[in-house]
Amino acid sequence: MRVELQDSFLNKLEKIVEFIARDKPIAARRFKNDLIDELRKVGDFPFRCKPSIYFGDSSIRDMVFKGYTVVYKVYEQQEVLVVFGLIKQESGLDE
């Protein structure tokens, strides 16, 4: 299945990579490359990730990656997986 990265995802990813690169440029590059590689793998099995907790549509899925949630929609007829969201997970519980 083809993986398509929308601008909304790419813009968020660039902001995160820039933030990481302030202290660790190599880690920032590795984070981006590893995330893209993981998305390519998901393209082979698009329904392996759980249905999104943010949407009531089973074709929208959440992939958890190093403390972030990547949100994508599977279009089976067109054989395309559209990645549109990137959300930072909460670091802890409120007390």
N, C-alpha and C positions, 0 to 999 in steps of 0.2 A: 504494500500500500504506500502511495506517495505521501510524504510529510510536507505540509505547507506551513510556513511560519508567517503569521500575520504581523503587521507593523506594531500593533499593540503589545504583542509578546516581545518583539525585538527591541522596542524602545525600553521596556522594563528591564530586559536582560542587560542592555548596555549600561543602564544606570547602576545595576547591581555589580556588574563587572568593574565599572569605574570606581565604585565604592571600595571593593575588595582590593583593587590595584593601588590604592593610596598607600597601603602598607605592604602588600604582597603581590607585585605584578605577575610573577610566575604562577602563583595560586589562582589569580583571576583568570588568566589564560587557560589554565587547566580546568577550572570550573566550567567555563564556557564550552570548551571542547568536549568535556565529559558529558555535559548536559545535552549537547547536540548529538553525540554518539548514542546516548540513552534514548533519545527521541527516535532515532533511526531504528533502533531495536523494537521500540513500541510499534512502529509502522508494520512490523512483521506479525504482531499479535495485538491489535489495537484494543481488544476488549479484556486484556489481562489486568489492566488497572481498574480500580473500583469506580462505580458511578459517582459523579460529582456530588458533593454535599452542598454545592452552591446552586444547583439547577435541578429541576424535576424531570430531566430528560435522560433516559438511559444511554443515549448516544453521546452524551457529554461525560467525559471521564476526568479523574484526578490522578496525576502521577506525582508521587512524593519523591523529591530528589534533594538530599543534603539540606533539609530544613525549609525547603520551598515546595509549593504545590504548583505544578504545571497543569493548566486546564486546556483540554482539547475536545474537539467534536469529531466523531467518526461519520463520514458519508460513505456508506457501503456501496451504493449504486455507482458513484463516481470513483470509488476506490481511492479516497483521499482522506487524510487525517489533518484537520486544521487546528493548529496550536494558536490560541488567542489570549491566554492568561498566565500570569506568573505572580504568585502570592507568597509573601513571607509568612511562615507559620509562627504562631505565638511561641515565645521562648519559655513560658512557664504559666502556672495557674495564678490567678488573682487570689489574694488572701484576704 
